[in-house]
Each structure stands twice: as C-alpha cells, then as structure tokens.
Amino acid sequence: MLYLKNTLILLIISLLSFSSCSDDNTAPSTKGIIQQGKWKITSFSNNGTDETSSFSGYEFTFGSNGQVTATKGGSSIPGTWSTGADESMNKISLTFASLALINLNHEWTFLTKSYTVFSLEYLSSSNGGSTDRLIFEKI
C-alpha cells in the first residue's frame, strides 16, 4: 500500500513538473513580432520574377495603430496593415497609396515567422493564379 501511495505521489509530481514547462516551439504572435523594430525586404518575387531591387533601401516600421511607414532616403510613405486569419492561415494585409509600393498591396499568408524574419505568400485568383513571395528581415 505504501508503495502504491509513493508511486502515485511521484506520478503527480512528474505530471505537474512537465505541465509547467514552457513550450519553446510556440510561434510568437504576429503583432508581437512586426511591431518591434525596423524591417527591410530581402526578397520579393512577382510570379517567379525577382523584383527585390525595387525595394532596396526601404525601411518598414509597423505601428501599433495599424499604420506602417516605409522610409527611403529621408522620404516616408505611409500605409496601413492589419492581421487576421482565414481558413486557419495567419494573414497580414498591406496597403500603400504609392505606386512604388503598389506590389505590396495584398492580403499575404504567413509561411514562416520569427523575431528576425517572416516570409509571406500571395496567391492570386486572377492573372492565371500567379504567386508572389515576400521576405522581411529585421534590421
């Protein structure tokens, strides 16, 4: 009987120990990632064509109020951003009025995200189903 009691106590302690461990594999929240610091585009592919150079020199700052600012050479271009989920996929919508950044105006699906880089994909239902890919890296 004493053996059973000790075994049960040991089992309960073990379960409590494991349940209190943090899960380091939990993905960080999208807003928690992008609102910290400045970002640059390190890759942009428009239906398989590399157009990364179009965004060279831009720094992006995502504000907590849904505003995003793209800065290049002392000039700032305002835009908006919002996050959400669709069909269990985390998404971010970007909107800029500037023609220089018009190719970013989509609802992007997150492929990966971390505190230093996030990659996005946009699948067009028009234009023959083109695919755009975008990677932001923290500066």
C-alpha atoms as one frame of an Amber mdcrd trajectory, in Angstrom:
protein
   0.000   0.000   0.000   2.835   2.369   0.859   4.487   1.558  -2.473   1.289
   2.485  -4.357   0.947   5.735  -2.429   4.568   6.737  -3.120   4.209   5.838
  -6.789   1.056   7.922  -7.067   2.734  10.930  -5.403   5.736  10.620  -7.721
   3.443  10.427 -10.748   1.529  13.575  -9.705   4.753  15.494  -9.117   6.078
  14.408 -12.511   2.900  15.469 -14.291   2.918  18.863 -12.574   6.569  19.380
 -13.485   6.010  18.648 -17.156   2.840  20.705 -17.393   4.609  23.776 -16.020
   7.359  23.693 -18.651   7.080  26.356 -21.310   6.666  25.377 -24.918   9.623
  26.953 -26.728   8.170  25.879 -30.075   5.127  28.113 -29.732   5.103  30.610
 -32.591   5.289  34.228 -31.459   2.274  36.428 -32.104   2.336  38.265 -35.411
   1.776  41.680 -33.885   4.383  40.967 -31.239   6.935  40.335 -33.956   6.429
  43.054 -36.523   5.851  45.961 -34.155   9.332  45.597 -32.714  11.942  47.490
 -34.690  12.507  48.183 -38.358  12.313  45.746 -41.222  13.696  45.511 -44.748
  12.600  43.440 -47.713  15.286  40.894 -48.572  13.316  39.044 -51.227  10.327
  39.838 -53.447   9.237  37.518 -56.213   6.375  38.545 -58.508   5.082  35.360
 -60.162   8.586  33.905 -60.245  10.348  37.117 -61.331  12.817  38.505 -58.790
  11.928  42.153 -58.146  13.755  42.547 -54.820  15.771  45.511 -56.113  12.537
  47.556 -56.366  12.506  47.694 -52.552  16.205  48.296 -51.948  16.839  50.951
 -49.305  13.331  50.901 -47.802  12.905  50.509 -44.042   9.464  49.496 -42.779
   8.103  50.359 -39.333   4.807  48.773 -38.254   2.947  50.863 -35.684   0.540
  49.551 -33.072  -2.218  51.711 -34.565  -2.353  49.840 -37.881  -0.057  52.314
 -39.610   3.051  51.226 -41.496   5.702  53.640 -42.708   8.177  52.891 -45.488
  11.200  55.192 -45.314  13.835  55.604 -48.003  16.390  58.388 -48.273  14.614
  60.617 -45.768  11.219  60.289 -47.502   8.363  58.491 -45.800   5.487  56.679
 -47.448   2.529  55.939 -45.165   0.426  52.830 -45.407  -1.775  50.544 -43.350
  -1.519  46.999 -42.100  -3.794  44.562 -40.318  -3.625  40.929 -39.327  -6.161
  38.173 -39.165  -6.787  34.567 -40.057  -8.617  32.984 -42.932  -9.125  29.229
 -43.276  -6.784  28.707 -40.284  -3.992  30.652 -42.002  -2.404  33.710 -40.371
  -2.526  36.676 -42.725  -1.395  40.265 -42.996  -2.921  42.887 -45.272  -0.703
  45.702 -46.534  -1.928  48.843 -48.314   0.177  51.695 -49.708  -1.076  54.512
 -51.931   2.356  54.981 -53.542   2.972  53.382 -56.937   6.491  52.478 -55.769
   4.981  50.059 -53.229   1.804  49.016 -55.060   3.023  45.407 -55.450   2.842
  45.008 -51.669  -0.913  45.730 -51.598  -2.249  42.249 -50.918  -3.555  40.009
 -48.197  -0.449  37.905 -47.576  -0.340  34.487 -45.916   2.466  33.799 -43.452
   4.731  30.932 -44.483   7.172  31.405 -41.588   7.682  33.931 -38.821  10.235
  34.596 -36.134  11.572  37.598 -34.282  14.125  38.221 -37.053  12.435  37.203
 -40.301   8.999  36.493 -41.710   8.081  35.178 -45.132   4.786  35.747 -46.893
   2.933  34.450 -49.921   0.115  35.854 -52.029  -1.833  33.552 -54.341  -3.784
  35.479 -56.938  -7.130  34.152 -58.075  -6.806  36.316 -61.187  -3.875  36.709
 -63.594  -3.752  32.955 -64.148  -3.222  32.202 -60.471   0.132  33.938 -60.022
   2.145  33.585 -56.818   4.065  36.405 -55.140   6.542  35.789 -52.315   7.903
  38.350 -49.878  10.510  38.132 -47.108  11.054  40.772 -44.429  14.153  40.698
 -42.209  14.697  42.732 -39.084  17.281  45.485 -39.425
